[in-house]
C-alpha cells in the first residue's frame, strides 16, 4: 500500500470512529427520550436498563452509519483542503479520484458489512427490543405513594397519606378508600394513625399493616330477610390497634413475554424469511381477490351450488348455463311472486355486499402486510447504498469548501441528513399507503442522493469554485454588464427613432 493511501486512510479512520459513536450516542438518547414514558417509574433492574440501551444502540446503527460517513468524509477532505495538503497532492499529478480510491474501497466494505448487519443482526435486535419493551409496558408502575395526594396504583383502592418517614418507610394519617365494589364505591373507608407497606414481588402480593385506626363499612350485606338485621348492618365501624390487609396484584413483578408472539412482524425477519412470507401473503391476497370476483359474478347462482358434488361439475354448469331473458321472466310473475322476488333480491344483495365488504377488509389487511414486507426488503438494500452515496457527497463537498473541524462540516452534514430523512420518510409514506409503487417510494431518496453525489463529484474533480463568493460575484458582474449594454442599446435606438 502506498504511503499516500495510508495517510488518507489514517486521516479518515479517526473522524469516522468518532462521528459514528457520537451519532449513536445522540440517537440512543433520542430513543430513550421517546420511550421514557414507558420506562420511568417501573422499578427496573439496572441489567434490564443496560439491555434496553444495547438494543436501542443496535437499532440506530442504520441511521447513525450514513451520517457518520458523511460527516467523516467532510471533515477529512475539509482538513486536507484547509491545510493545503489536498492542493499539494493534486499538484503532484494525483487526481481526486485516485485520492478517494482507498476510501471508496473502505466505504464499499462498510456498505457490505452494513447489509450483513441489516439482514442478520438487526432483525434479532428488533425482536429482542420490542419483546423487552412490551414486557416493560406490561409491568405495573413502581409503588410510590406521595404525601397529600391520592394514589390509585393499586387496583380497587385509593390511598392518601399526610406524611411519611423516608428512612423507615412508615406512613402517617392514612385514608384508604376500598373501590373493589364497582357498583357501590366509597362504602368502605379505613383511617389509620400510621402504617407501612410490604411488597412480595415473587407472589405479587401487597401487605399493608395499619396501626390505631377505624374502619367504616356502610353496607355489609343485603342477604338477611329481616329489615331490622339489614338496618343494623347498614352502618358499621370497627376500631383496631393493628390490622393487616393483603391484596393480590397482577403484573407487580417484571416478566418477559414469549418472543414467538412478535416473530411474524416484518422488522423481525431477514431477507430469506421476507421473500418466503411475501410470496405466501401474495397468494392469500390473490385468493381473496378470486373469491370476491367469483362472489360478484355468480352470487345469484349460490343456491345451485348444493346440486353438484364437485367444484368441476359446478364450474361446467356455470359455463354452460343458459342466459335467460330477465325482463320477460320477471313480468310474467304474479304480484305476490314479484314482491317475493324483490325481497329475496334485496336480501341477497345485502348478503352479497356484506360478504364482499368482509373480504375487502381482509384484502386490505393482507395488502398492508405485503407492503410492509416489501418495504423491509428494499430497506435492507437502500441503507448500504445510502452509506456509499453519502461518501460521494461528503468527500467532494469537503474538497470544495476546504473547512475542517466540527463547525461547518457538522452544519452541512445535518442539513443533508435532514433533507435525506425528510425525502425518505415521504417516500416510505407514499409506499406504505400505495400512492406510489413500493420500489419507487423506498428508492426515491437514494436517487436524489445519487444525483447530488454525481454533481458534487464532477464539480470537485474539475476544481469548481462552487462555494466561493468571488465566482458568484463574477457571474453577477457579467449579468450586470450585459443588462447595462442592452439598456444602453435600447436607449440609443429610441433616440434614433425620435
C-alpha atoms as one frame of an Amber mdcrd trajectory, in Angstrom:
protein
   0.000   0.000   0.000   1.298   3.422  -0.915   2.156   5.918   1.770  -0.412
   8.300   0.344  -3.166   5.705   0.759  -2.068   5.003   4.330  -2.115   8.720
   5.066  -5.621   9.138   3.610  -6.953   6.089   5.462  -5.418   7.264   8.736
  -6.915  10.737   8.272 -10.348   9.202   7.606 -10.474   6.382  10.200 -10.244
   8.648  13.251 -13.081  11.035  12.314 -15.208   8.086  11.159 -14.953   6.275
  14.508 -15.515   9.487  16.479 -18.527  10.652  14.466 -20.058   7.171  14.486
 -20.021   6.893  18.272 -21.236  10.473  18.658 -24.121   9.796  16.259 -25.020
   6.560  18.039 -24.970   8.306  21.419 -27.210  11.156  20.235 -29.685   8.805
  18.572 -29.753   6.487  21.606 -30.553   9.430  23.866 -33.306  10.468  21.461
 -34.683   6.910  21.504 -34.652   6.755  25.299 -36.465  10.089  25.451 -39.060
   8.668  23.083 -39.694   5.635  25.300 -39.124   7.366  28.623 -42.838   7.303
  29.446 -42.836   3.502  29.193 -39.653   3.003  31.236 -39.672   5.576  34.035
 -41.271   4.536  37.298 -41.294   0.777  36.623 -38.553  -0.073  39.133 -36.499
  -1.924  36.507 -33.211  -3.574  37.365 -30.008  -1.986  36.126 -29.338  -5.021
  33.939 -32.686  -4.550  32.173 -31.879  -0.886  31.513 -28.475  -1.838  30.068
 -30.154  -4.425  27.859 -32.588  -1.820  26.559 -29.723   0.579  25.868 -27.844
  -2.129  23.974 -30.800  -2.986  21.749 -31.565   0.695  21.083 -27.920   1.209
  20.103 -28.161  -1.653  17.617 -31.381  -0.240  16.209 -29.932   3.215  15.483
 -26.870   1.894  13.628 -28.611   2.061  10.189 -29.299   5.750  10.801 -26.014
   6.622  12.508 -23.687   4.967   9.975 -24.614   7.092   6.899 -24.464  10.260
   9.000 -21.035   9.280  10.358 -19.692   8.536   6.863 -20.961  11.880   5.549
 -19.505  13.854   8.456 -16.180  11.971   8.461 -15.708  12.470   4.713 -16.481
  16.172   5.058 -14.034  16.571   7.956 -11.251  14.563   6.296 -11.244  16.328
   2.935 -12.056  19.655   4.571  -8.945  19.341   6.753  -6.834  18.301   3.747
  -8.091  21.307   1.793  -7.745  23.737   4.662  -4.113  22.702   5.294  -3.341
  22.834   1.531  -2.406  19.157   1.615  -5.041  18.371  -0.992  -3.645  21.114
  -3.233  -0.110  19.725  -2.888  -1.282  16.199  -3.722  -3.131  17.411  -6.809
  -0.094  19.485  -7.850   1.989  16.299  -7.863  -0.284  14.847 -10.557  -2.657
  12.765  -8.399  -6.315  13.154  -9.347  -9.130  13.445  -6.831 -10.453  10.008
  -7.773  -7.082   8.391  -7.000  -7.037  10.199  -3.653 -10.521   8.883  -2.870
  -9.853   5.343  -4.128  -8.778   3.719  -0.805 -11.685   5.370   0.982 -14.064
   4.171  -1.734 -12.895   0.611  -1.113 -13.260   1.081   2.645 -16.750   2.579
   2.291 -17.783  -0.242  -0.060 -16.625  -2.757   2.549 -18.592  -0.869   5.227
 -21.663  -0.943   2.970 -21.397  -4.715   2.564 -20.977  -5.076   6.319 -23.976
  -2.785   6.811 -26.098  -5.055   4.602 -24.974  -8.105   6.601 -25.803  -6.259
   9.818 -29.219  -5.192   8.499 -30.036  -8.718   7.342 -28.716 -10.799  10.237
 -28.263  -8.680  13.365 -30.951  -6.011  13.101 -33.960  -8.413  12.907 -32.792
 -10.166  16.079 -32.166  -6.826  17.797 -35.646  -5.617  16.810 -37.238  -8.794
  18.142 -35.343  -8.588  21.438 -36.009  -4.882  21.861 -39.739  -4.878  21.140
 -40.242  -8.003  23.243 -38.458  -6.358  26.161 -40.243  -3.040  25.620 -43.645
  -4.729  25.524 -42.769  -6.591  28.733 -41.762  -3.314  30.371 -45.007  -1.690
  29.275 -46.992  -4.537  30.809 -45.186  -4.201  34.141 -47.010  -2.283  36.848
 -45.534   1.095  37.817 -43.423   1.170  40.953 -45.468   1.724  44.093 -44.527
   5.170  45.327 -47.168   6.927  47.425 -46.691  10.680  47.601 -47.701  12.850
  50.516 -51.128  14.545  50.499 -52.003  13.092  47.065 -54.408  10.240  46.381
 -52.613   7.231  44.918 -54.548   4.779  42.716 -51.734   2.470  41.597 -53.312
  -0.467  43.421 -56.405  -1.752  41.613 -59.582  -1.170  43.614 -58.018   1.187
  46.204 -57.252   4.871  46.616 -54.706   5.708  49.295 -53.779   9.075  50.765
 -51.169   9.826  53.428 -50.263  13.023  55.251 -46.519  12.388  55.559 -44.026
   9.520  55.718 -40.642   8.685  57.120 -38.263   8.004  54.202 -35.838   6.016
  56.387 -38.290   3.584  57.979 -40.983   3.691  55.309 -43.654   4.369  57.958
 -46.663   6.356  56.709 -48.857   8.535  58.923 -52.502   9.654  58.851 -53.687
   7.210  56.219 -57.026   7.279  54.435 -57.884   4.205  52.331 -60.956   4.007
  50.070 -61.968   0.491  49.036 -63.397   0.588  45.476 -63.479  -3.130  44.830
 -67.261  -2.968  44.866 -67.769  -1.480  41.391 -71.474  -0.809  41.972 -71.242
   0.925  45.346 -67.999   2.841  45.630 -66.815   4.677  48.731 -68.815   2.384
  51.004 -65.706   1.121  52.780 -63.257   3.658  54.194 -60.382   2.987  56.566
 -58.445   5.627  58.515 -55.324   4.816  60.500 -52.834   6.741  62.566 -49.876
   5.020  60.885 -48.992   2.086  58.688 -46.400   0.509  56.407 -46.452  -1.355
  53.119 -44.525  -4.509  52.222 -44.349  -5.937  48.692 -43.862  -9.587  47.814
 -42.608  -9.433  44.207 -42.396 -13.202  43.884 -46.079 -13.816  44.603 -47.399
 -10.396  43.532 -48.878  -9.555  46.962 -49.003  -6.201  48.757 -49.296  -6.452
  52.545 -50.490  -3.309  54.303 -50.086  -3.167  58.097 -52.188  -0.467  59.802
 -51.995   0.774  63.409 -54.565   2.536  65.632 -57.356   3.096  63.183 -61.033
   2.723  62.443 -62.862   1.148  59.501 -66.265   2.358  58.263 -68.483  -0.015
  56.281 -71.779   1.490  55.147 -73.229  -1.606  53.532 -72.062  -5.036  54.572
 -74.752  -7.342  53.136 -78.375  -7.476  51.938 -78.852 -11.211  52.212 -80.780
 -11.029  55.506 -84.522 -11.249  55.103 -85.423  -9.239  58.223 -85.372  -5.462
  57.855 -84.031  -4.953  61.399 -81.000  -7.147  60.704 -80.249  -5.250  57.490
 -80.618  -1.910  59.246 -78.106  -2.891  61.914 -75.605  -3.875  59.221 -76.023
  -0.836  57.017 -73.698   1.334  59.147 -70.842  -0.445  60.807 -67.488   0.697
  62.131 -64.638  -1.306  63.645 -61.805   0.051  65.735 -58.445  -1.733  65.715
 -54.985  -1.356  67.159 -53.343  -3.395  64.389 -54.733  -4.706  61.126 -53.113
  -6.475  58.199 -54.505  -6.399  54.676 -53.173  -8.478  51.793 -54.011  -7.548
  48.195 -53.174  -9.689  45.184 -51.836  -7.522  42.331 -51.256  -8.852  38.820
 -48.196  -7.638  36.907 -46.378  -6.439  40.010 -43.230  -8.307  39.069 -41.398
  -7.841  35.776 -41.786 -10.819  33.456 -40.808 -11.257  29.801 -43.322 -12.253
  27.189 -42.689 -15.013  24.668 -40.664 -13.810  21.669 -42.685 -16.024  19.335
 -45.624 -13.618  19.689 -43.724 -10.938  17.710 -41.757 -13.073  15.278 -44.304
 -12.668  12.489 -43.675  -8.916  12.127 -41.730  -7.697   9.116 -38.917  -5.989
  11.030 -38.081  -9.246  12.825 -37.234 -11.148   9.614 -34.187 -11.493   7.413
 -34.225 -11.329   3.630 -34.941 -15.026   3.038 -37.837 -15.021   5.500 -39.244
 -11.844   3.959 -39.192 -13.338   0.458 -40.926 -16.553   1.543 -43.537 -14.786
   3.666 -44.206 -12.168   0.986 -44.944 -14.895  -1.557 -47.316 -16.552   0.904
 -49.083 -13.272   1.615 -49.445 -12.545  -2.096 -51.019 -15.988  -2.604 -53.504
 -15.266   0.197 -54.207 -11.842  -1.277 -54.807 -13.303  -4.741 -57.130 -15.945
  -3.329 -59.207 -13.224  -1.669 -59.383 -11.363  -4.997 -60.544 -14.507  -6.796
 -63.155 -15.139  -4.117 -64.521 -11.597  -4.458 -64.665 -11.897  -8.237 -66.489
 -15.225  -8.070 -68.915 -13.913  -5.483 -69.662 -10.811  -7.547 -70.174 -12.855
 -10.709 -72.237 -15.824  -9.536 -73.937 -14.790  -6.304 -77.332 -15.290  -7.947
 -76.482 -18.975  -8.514 -75.370 -19.628  -4.943 -78.320 -21.884  -4.186 -77.461
 -24.100  -7.163 -74.098 -24.933  -5.607 -75.507 -27.714  -3.454 -76.713 -29.658
  -6.511 -73.184 -30.508  -7.624 -70.840 -32.833  -5.781 -67.557 -31.346  -7.037
 -66.235 -27.937  -8.000 -65.512 -29.067 -11.555 -69.168 -30.019 -12.152 -70.258
 -26.718 -10.679 -67.903 -24.755 -12.953 -69.119 -26.690 -16.003 -72.684 -25.874
 -15.039 -71.864 -22.189 -14.797 -70.002 -22.151 -18.115 -72.835 -23.913 -19.951
 -75.688 -22.095 -18.236 -78.432 -20.684 -20.454 -78.810 -16.900 -20.363 -82.432
 -16.075 -19.666 -84.408 -13.030 -20.710 -84.716 -11.490 -17.241 -87.347  -8.843
 -18.116 -89.821 -11.231 -19.737 -89.380 -13.770 -16.948 -89.853 -11.099 -14.258
 -93.048  -9.540 -15.700 -94.575 -12.972 -16.242 -94.787 -13.432 -12.459 -97.784
 -12.564 -10.317 -97.805  -9.598  -7.933 -97.068 -11.741  -4.879 -94.275 -13.523
  -6.730 -92.805 -10.171  -7.837 -92.912  -8.895  -4.255 -91.281 -12.068  -3.000
 -88.645 -11.943  -5.752 -87.810  -8.307  -4.951 -87.494  -9.014  -1.219 -85.305
 -12.011  -1.967 -83.154  -9.957  -4.344 -82.688  -7.168  -1.788 -81.820  -9.663
   0.920 -79.416 -11.471  -1.389 -77.808  -8.172  -2.449 -77.273  -7.170   1.185
 -75.740 -10.547   1.992 -73.511 -10.281  -1.042 -72.431  -6.736  -0.113 -71.635
  -7.837   3.436 -69.626 -10.770   2.104 -67.672  -8.535  -0.280 -67.038  -5.886
   2.415 -65.626  -8.536   4.740 -63.361  -9.878   2.004 -62.258  -6.360   1.091
 -61.253  -5.750   4.717 -59.233  -8.962   4.641 -57.689  -7.904   1.342 -56.659
  -4.507   2.759 -55.108  -6.160   5.808 -53.124  -8.585   3.640 -52.145  -5.768
   1.273 -50.720  -3.741   4.177 -48.682  -6.764   5.284 -47.356  -7.289   1.755
 -46.360  -3.615   1.509 -44.554  -3.706   4.841 -42.647  -6.869   3.908 -41.640
  -5.442   0.538 -40.600  -2.150   2.132 -38.413  -4.014   4.604 -36.756  -5.926
   1.759 -35.936  -2.701  -0.081 -34.780  -1.045   3.158 -32.108  -3.707   3.660
 -30.502  -2.675   0.347 -31.241   1.056   0.484 -29.286   1.678   3.707 -25.936
   0.244   2.469 -26.295   2.131  -0.833 -27.005   5.324   1.138 -23.698   4.861
   3.005 -21.801   4.785  -0.303 -23.667   7.769  -1.729 -23.152   9.852   1.410
 -19.421   9.345   0.984 -19.595  10.630  -2.602 -21.382  13.692  -1.245 -19.139
  14.329   1.753 -15.721  13.821   0.152 -16.185  16.144  -2.865 -18.029  18.689
  -0.738 -15.193  18.740   1.791 -12.672  19.226  -1.010 -14.717  22.166  -2.323
 -15.441  24.044   0.925 -11.949  23.347   2.414 -13.119  23.678   6.006 -12.243
  21.071   8.639 -13.109  20.554  12.289 -16.596  20.195  13.676 -18.002  23.574
  12.655 -19.002  23.887   9.022 -18.939  20.079   8.364 -21.463  19.443  11.133
 -23.826  22.112   9.822 -23.645  20.798   6.257 -23.937  17.157   7.367 -27.006
  17.836   9.481 -28.602  19.758   6.601 -28.032  16.937   4.099 -29.097  14.272
   6.571 -32.327  16.070   7.473 -33.043  16.551   3.774 -32.428  12.833   3.162
 -34.549  11.859   6.164 -37.494  14.036   5.043 -37.385  12.702   1.464 -37.020
   9.120   2.709 -39.925   9.485   5.152 -42.101  10.986   2.416 -41.244   8.130
   0.061 -41.940   5.468   2.694 -45.272   7.115   3.493 -46.295   7.059  -0.171
 -45.172   3.426  -0.469 -46.965   2.259   2.667 -50.235   3.889   1.557 -49.873
   2.504  -2.012 -49.772   6.003  -3.508 -46.552   5.003  -5.261 -45.104   1.586
  -6.038 -43.041   0.271  -3.153 -39.744   0.367  -5.069 -40.285   3.991  -6.081
 -41.055   5.185  -2.561 -38.158   3.301  -0.974 -35.543   4.338  -3.555 -36.576
   7.943  -4.169 -34.233   9.347  -1.502 -31.382   7.195  -2.841 -31.966   8.524
  -6.352 -31.855  12.107  -5.062 -28.598  11.363  -3.233 -27.121   9.817  -6.381
 -27.864  12.961  -8.420 -26.334  15.226  -5.749 -23.297  12.948  -5.391 -22.610
  12.868  -9.148 -22.943  16.655  -9.378 -20.608  17.350  -6.431 -18.039  14.773
  -7.562 -17.925  16.348 -11.026 -17.602  19.856  -9.599 -14.825  18.785  -7.242
 -12.921  16.835  -9.922 -12.958  19.921 -12.187 -11.863  22.248  -9.332 -15.102
  24.181  -9.498 -15.448  27.223  -7.261 -18.896  26.131  -6.162 -18.887  27.796
  -2.732 -16.612  30.781  -3.437 -18.328  34.130  -3.293 -15.862  35.551  -5.841
 -17.138  33.180  -8.529 -20.748  34.206  -7.963 -19.694  37.871  -7.884 -18.064
  37.479 -11.290 -21.240  35.925 -12.692 -23.320  38.758 -11.207 -20.963  41.356
 -12.705 -21.224  39.751 -16.143 -25.012  39.741 -15.966 -24.987  43.371 -14.811
 -22.734  44.430 -17.701 -24.940  42.674 -20.251 -28.067  44.328 -18.835 -26.396
  47.761 -18.934 -25.311  47.241 -22.555 -28.810  46.146 -23.502 -30.406  49.155
 -21.792 -27.894  51.492 -23.431 -28.565  49.999 -26.874 -32.332  50.304 -26.381
 -31.907  53.937 -25.344 -29.853  54.743 -28.425 -32.447  53.067 -30.661 -35.237
  55.135 -29.076 -33.274  58.365 -29.695 -32.699  57.467 -33.367 -36.401  56.676
 -33.835 -37.403  60.040 -32.416
